[in-house]
Amino acid sequence: MAPLQTIRGLCTLILAPILTFLVSVFSLIDLLWGRKSQVKVQVFPRYWGRILCHLAGVRVIVEGIEHIDPQQTYIFAGNHCSQYDIFSFQGYFPHDFRWIAKRELFRIPLLGQAMHRVGYIPIDRSHGRRALKSLEEAAKRIAAGSSVLIFPEGTRSDNGVLHEFKTGAALLAIKAGVPIIPLSFNGSYEVLPKGKLLPKSGKITIRIGPAIPTDLCKASDKQALARTLQAAVEKLLDEHYVQH
């Protein structure tokens, strides 16, 4: 890594937790004593994502915006191979959305409060009744108008190649009764692969595909829907991110 790039990467690594703390504080202040709007407060997380991309020298391009109806609620689902999937999507995606996050994050002081207040949706990643209940609660929130982003692989790819989709995203979409929008992150693996700390400069292209309807699906269709979704995401990925 070139000296200048190393400096940029170190600055990003050092400033990321500070920026996260400041965004949490500003979001809480705005929600409690300012505009008190979950939609308007999203400007703070948006700047957070853009600053983290800018610090590392990452340029973000979004393609396929014509596939999104600004008035429609969606579940967005894509590949996941880098923390910069999160930063780029948060900073540049042109649709109001909330994050689904594991319940443990909501217990972190200040950050958890901010996540709750801005409308992020907790999910229990354990097995059994608690997990099913949290899935039902998340589906209700989505059906009420909260679009979300989900990574159906369940974790970041360790080699940048798309892995098999789990059925959770498909089942959540079926329960919520909203369309799924397939999308892909191209270039984020080269910016910051799993296991690395310092990001590199580069370009991330987020490609958006046509919506997949779920209103006629039943819970028993979750595996077929997951396969359909994975195939749709594969079509949006550059060839070297797809298994052959």
N, C-alpha and C positions, 0 to 999 in steps of 0.2 A: 504494500500500500504506500502510495506517495506521501511525503511529509505533510503537504497541505491537506490531503485527504484524511490523514491520521489525525491532524489537529481538528478538522471538521467533525470527524467521528467522535473524538474525545469530548468536544464541546457539546455535541448532541447527547452523549451518554450522561454527562454531568448535569446538563440543564433539563433533561427530561423529567426527573422527579420534582424539580423546582417548579417547572411549568405546570405539572399535574397538580401540585399543591395550590398554586395561584389560581388555576382554573376552577378548582373545587371551591376555593374561598369566594371568588367573584360570582360563581354560579349561585352559591348559597345566599350571598348578599342580595343579588338581583331577584331571587325567588322570594326571599323573606321580606325585603324592605324596598325593592325596586319595582320592576315591571310586573313581577309575579306571574310570568307566563312561561310555561314549559317549552313553547315553540320559540319564543324570542331568546330564551336563555341558551339555546343551542349555538348561538354565535360564539360563545366562549370555547366549547369543545371544538368548534370548527376552526377557530384560530389556533388552538392547541395542535391540531393535526397539521395545519398548514405550516406553522412555525417549525415543527419537528421535521417536516419534509424539506423546508427551505434551509434549515441548518445543515442538513446532510448533503444538500445539493441534489435533491430528488425532484424531478419534474413529473407531474401527474397529468395524464390525458384520459378523458372519459369519452367512450364511444357508445353509440346506441341509445342515446337519451330519448329518441323518438319512441322507444318501446314502453316508456313510463307515462302513465296518466297521473299528473300532480294531485288529483283528487282521490286517487285510489289507494287503499291500504294493501301492502304486499309483505310477503316474506322474501327477502333477498338471500340467495344462497350461492356461495362460490367456493373456489379452492382456497386453501390456506397454507402458506409456506413461509410466512415472514410476519414479524410485528408490524412491518410497514404496510401490510394489508389493512390493518386497523387505522394507522395514521393517515394513509392516503384516502381511504373511504371516508373517514371522519372529516377530513379537511376539504374534500373536493366533490363528494357525491351530491348531486342536485335534487335530493328528495328528503323530506323530513322523515327521520327514523329514530329508533331507540335501539340500544344494545340489549341483548340477552346476556347476562353474566352469571357465573356461578355464585351461589348464595354466600359463600365465604367472603367474597370481596365486599359485600355490604356491611361486614362487621369491622372493616378497617376504619378507624376514627377519621372523621372529616370526609375522606373520599367516599365512604359508604353512605354517609348522610347526603352528600351531593348527588351520588348516583340515584339514590331513592327519590330525591326531590325533583331531579330533571326527568324522571320517568323511566329509568332503566328497569328492566324486568329480571328479577332473580329466578334462578332455576336450580333445583336440587339435583346434582349429578350422581347421587347414590342410586341404589336399586330399590325396588319395592314400592310400597304405598306412598311414601313421602315424595318420591320422584314423580309418580303418576299425578299426585295432587298438584305439585308445582307446575307440571305440564298443562294441566287443566286450567290453572290460574293464568299461566302465560297465554294460553289460547284465548281466554276471555279478554285479556288486555289487548291482544292483537285484533280480535274481532271488533273491539270497541273503537279501533282507529289508530293503533300504534304499529306502524311498519317497523320491521326489525331486520337485522342481518344475522345470518347463521352460517357457520362453517360445517357442513355435513360430514366431513372427514373426522371430526371430533378433536383433532389436534393438528399442529403444523407438520407438513411433510418434511422429512429429513433430507430429501434429495431434490425437492422442487417438483417432483412428478406427482400427478394426481393419484390419490389412493381411493379405495372403495368407499362409497358414501354409506353412512349409517342411516337408519330409518327415522331417527328422531325428528329431523327437519320436515320430512314428508308427513309424519303423523301430526306434528304441530300444525302444519298448514291445513290438513284435513279437518282437524278439530276446530280450527279458527275459521275455516271456510273462505280463505282468501287465496288469491293466485300466488304462485311462486315465480319470482324473476330469477332466472339463472344468470350468473355473471362470472367473470374471470379476472384474476389479477396476473398480469404478465409483466415480468421484470422485477417483482418485489423480492424474489429469491436471490437474485444477484445483488440487490441492495443490502439485504441483511438475512443470510441463511440462518436456520435454526442452529443454536449453539454458539453463534458469534455475537460479540458485544458491540463492535464498532461498525456502523453503517458505511456503505460506499455511495458515492453519487451515481445517479443513473436515471432511467425513465421507467415509470410504472404506467401501464395502460390498463384501465378498467373497461372491459367490454361487457355490454348489457345485451341480453338476448330477449326474445319475445316471451311474454308471460305464459305460464303453464297453469290452466284452470284446475281447481280442486273441488269445485262445488258439487260435482257428481260422484266424487270418490268416497269410499268407506274406509274404515280403519284397516280392514283386511287388504286394501289396495296399497298399503304403505311401501311394501317392498318393490312393487312394480313402479310406483311413483318415484321412489328413490333412484331406480335404474334409469328412468326417463330423465330425471333431473341431472344425473351424472353424465349421461350422453349429451345433454344440452350444454352443460358446462364444458365438456371436452371439445365441442365444436368451436367454442369461444377462445380456447387456449392456443397459444403458439405450439407448434408440433412437438418441440422438445420437452414440453411439460406433460405429455400424454404417454401412457404406457402402450407399448406395441407388442 
